[in-house]
Every structure is written in structure tokens, then in C-alpha cells.
Amino acid sequence: MTALGGGHGLSASLQALRHVTDDLTAVVTVADDGGSSGRLREEFGVLPPGDLRMALSALCDDSGWGHLWRDVLQHRFAGDGPLAGHPLGNLLIVALWQLLEDPSDGLRMVGELLGAQGRVLPMSDDPLRIEADVVDPADGTRSLVVGQGHVATTTHRVETVRLVPERPRANPEAVAAVLDADWVVLGPGSWFTSVCPHLLVPDLAEALQSTAARRCVTLNLEAGGTETVGYRCEQMLEVLGDLAPQLTLDAVVVDPSAVDDLPALRATAARFGAGLHVREVCEVVDGRTTARHSPLRLAAAYADVFAGRPADARRN
């Protein structure tokens, strides 16, 4: 099974998927240019390690050893010195890249340290940039937004998104993971900066459209939030189709709280060839629902999808 994305969204998906498969590969975006990752890529010319670190941490062995090394990787230095703001895991990953001179090998070594239940690959071996054309909803003014951090926090409607360079090379192992999978899971996550970028890498997009694997898209818990201002759930699916016209889907998973127009979303999913699985996948803490995915609830939803069980007719 192969999961694509980046950041917190991919981490949530991986934490769920590890409950339903013991053969898991994460393919991670490499366009982050802010914070510790941005500083390291600028200083050393390396891939931004942050999203890769988060994916590895999500796959750590469920033992005292695995949890300890997960916490070590995630430990972020405080203070005002040159290390301030750097997670130790970012530094460890960059050190291994410099020693081994191969991004995938370095990530594999960190995975062994964690006892990771799966592997993590970058979608490209080259650090990338994201830029987007956006529209101010107040007056219709168009502008260019450059950089993942700026695109991710824009309050304007994103119309188009692209990578720089425009046709980056895909990591060959990532392409093979998509082609060899039984299921490919795309999302949840920041739609234009974590989910869509996979469809902007030509060889990876071709693999996603031609693979014999079945494809599942997991929609976000909030449509129309930051980065997807003005978008409904069905429009977020349409964005994927615009980027990859030959893309077909087998399943779409969505929490009912995120849906404004259920018939429209069902119809859009059907145009992709997908069944719509409406499932309550939010975290519940102290009796309150929070806007984050519950690994166990999402795992239950994935188990239903992968087993071919139909969606709840009362909600779908």
C-alpha cells in the first residue's frame, strides 16, 4: 500500500493505515521552504527534511524503543542560538544524506533506528518550489504567491498551482511504489501544497493514472479553510481531475461535517468512478470533537474501503 501527501495530513493517514496493512510506503512532498526545513535546504542544498521526518515518526515501532526515538526525532531545540527551531530529526536526516549521498538510503537508516513499520520516500530527489496564482475574493485582483508557506496560508482563492522547476524528476522508487501497490491513498492534507504536488511530477502523475492499484482519496475535515478558500469538497476533487485528466478513483472518504452538498459530492465522486464513503473520522477528546483525524476511526474507514464494504446508506 502506498500513501501520498505531506505534513500533518500524511502523518494522520499513516497512523491509520499502519493498523490495516503491514506493507506501507509513504511518498512525501519536498517543496517546504519555511522554518527549519527552509533553513537547511538553503544552507546545504538538500531536500527539506521536515515532512519526511514527520512521516517516519508516524511509522515508528509501537514500543518503548520506537516511541523514544520518535520523540528524539521530533525534539525541537528552543532558545535563540543557531540551533533554535531545528528538530533534531531534521539534523540527523541531513547528516545521513551527507554521509550516504542518497536521500532514500538516509531515510531508510532513520527508519531502521525507529523500527519503522513501513518506508518513507521523497516524491523527487530534487528540492522543489511551489507557486500559485490566487484571486482576492473581495475585488477579483489576481496575484502570484511564491513558496509553500505563503501558499499554505493564503486567504485568497488558489486558481492554479505549479512546481519550480515545472517538470521535476520523480524518485524512481516512489514511482515503483505507486505502480506496485494494491491501493494508493491520496490525502488528507493541505490540498495545494501537500496533495496536488504529486500530480505535478510528470512520471509520478503518469504512474498514478496508469497503475493497476485501486485509488482512494481522503478529503480534509474542513473544506474552504486556509489554502482552499472558496472550495467545497466536490471542487477539491475536481482540482485533482484538472491536474490529471486520466485519473480515476475507486473510493472517496469524507467526514460528514465537511460536506455542504452531499448529492453534489456523490455525483462528482461517481464521475471519477469512485464510491463515496461518509464516515465520522474526527478525533473525540473529552467528549468534544476536534478538527483532526482520529487514527482509529480513519483506520476503520480504510478497513471498510479496502474490504469492499459499502458506505453507510443512511449517510450516503
Secondary structure as the mmCIF struct_conf table of DSSP 4:
data_model
#
loop_
_struct_conf.conf_type_id
_struct_conf.id
_struct_conf.beg_label_comp_id
_struct_conf.beg_label_asym_id
_struct_conf.beg_label_seq_id
_struct_conf.end_label_comp_id
_struct_conf.end_label_asym_id
_struct_conf.end_label_seq_id
STRN STRN1 THR A 2 GLY A 5
HELX_RH_AL_P HELX_RH_AL_P1 GLY A 7 LEU A 17
TURN_TY1_P TURN_TY1_P1 ARG A 18 VAL A 20
BEND BEND1 ASP A 22 ASP A 22
STRN STRN2 THR A 25 VAL A 28
BEND BEND2 GLY A 34 GLY A 34
HELX_RH_AL_P HELX_RH_AL_P2 GLY A 35 PHE A 44
HELX_LH_PP_P HELX_LH_PP_P1 VAL A 46 PRO A 48
HELX_RH_AL_P HELX_RH_AL_P3 GLY A 50 ALA A 58
TURN_TY1_P TURN_TY1_P2 LEU A 59 LEU A 59
BEND BEND3 ASP A 62 SER A 63
HELX_RH_AL_P HELX_RH_AL_P4 GLY A 64 GLN A 74
STRN STRN3 ARG A 76 ARG A 76
BEND BEND4 GLY A 79 GLY A 81
TURN_TY1_P TURN_TY1_P3 PRO A 82 GLY A 85
STRN STRN4 PRO A 87 PRO A 87
HELX_RH_AL_P HELX_RH_AL_P5 LEU A 88 LEU A 100
BEND BEND5 GLU A 101 GLU A 101
HELX_RH_AL_P HELX_RH_AL_P6 PRO A 103 LEU A 114
TURN_TY1_P TURN_TY1_P4 GLY A 115 GLY A 115
BEND BEND6 GLN A 117 GLY A 118
STRN STRN5 ARG A 119 PRO A 122
BEND BEND7 MET A 123 MET A 123
BEND BEND8 ASP A 125 ASP A 126
STRN STRN6 ARG A 129 VAL A 135
TURN_TY1_P TURN_TY1_P5 PRO A 137 ASP A 139
STRN STRN7 ARG A 142 VAL A 146
BEND BEND9 GLY A 147 GLY A 147
HELX_RH_AL_P HELX_RH_AL_P7 GLN A 148 ALA A 152
TURN_TY1_P TURN_TY1_P6 THR A 153 THR A 153
BEND BEND10 HIS A 156 HIS A 156
STRN STRN8 ARG A 157 VAL A 164
BEND BEND11 PRO A 165 ARG A 167
HELX_LH_PP_P HELX_LH_PP_P2 PRO A 168 ASN A 171
HELX_RH_AL_P HELX_RH_AL_P8 PRO A 172 ASP A 180
BEND BEND12 ASP A 182 ASP A 182
STRN STRN9 TRP A 183 LEU A 186
BEND BEND13 PRO A 188 GLY A 189
HELX_RH_PI_P HELX_RH_PI_P1 TRP A 191 VAL A 195
HELX_RH_3T_P HELX_RH_3T_P1 CYS A 196 LEU A 200
BEND BEND14 VAL A 201 VAL A 201
HELX_RH_AL_P HELX_RH_AL_P9 PRO A 202 SER A 210
BEND BEND15 ALA A 212 ALA A 213
STRN STRN10 ARG A 214 THR A 218
BEND BEND16 LEU A 221 GLU A 222
TURN_TY1_P TURN_TY1_P7 ALA A 223 GLY A 224
BEND BEND17 GLY A 225 GLY A 225
TURN_TY1_P TURN_TY1_P8 THR A 226 GLU A 227
BEND BEND18 THR A 228 THR A 228
TURN_TY1_P TURN_TY1_P9 VAL A 229 GLY A 230
HELX_RH_AL_P HELX_RH_AL_P10 CYS A 233 LEU A 243
TURN_TY1_P TURN_TY1_P10 PRO A 245 GLN A 246
BEND BEND19 ASP A 250 ASP A 250
STRN STRN11 ALA A 251 VAL A 254
HELX_RH_3T_P HELX_RH_3T_P2 PRO A 256 ALA A 258
BEND BEND20 ASP A 260 ASP A 260
HELX_RH_AL_P HELX_RH_AL_P11 LEU A 262 ARG A 271
TURN_TY1_P TURN_TY1_P11 PHE A 272 GLY A 273
HELX_LH_PP_P HELX_LH_PP_P3 ALA A 274 ALA A 274
STRN STRN12 GLY A 275 VAL A 278
STRN STRN13 CYS A 282 VAL A 285
TURN_TY1_P TURN_TY1_P12 ASP A 286 GLY A 287
STRN STRN14 ARG A 288 HIS A 293
HELX_RH_AL_P HELX_RH_AL_P12 PRO A 295 PHE A 306
TURN_TY1_P TURN_TY1_P13 ALA A 307 GLY A 308
HELX_LH_PP_P HELX_LH_PP_P4 ARG A 309 ALA A 311
TURN_TY1_P TURN_TY1_P14 ALA A 313 ARG A 315
#
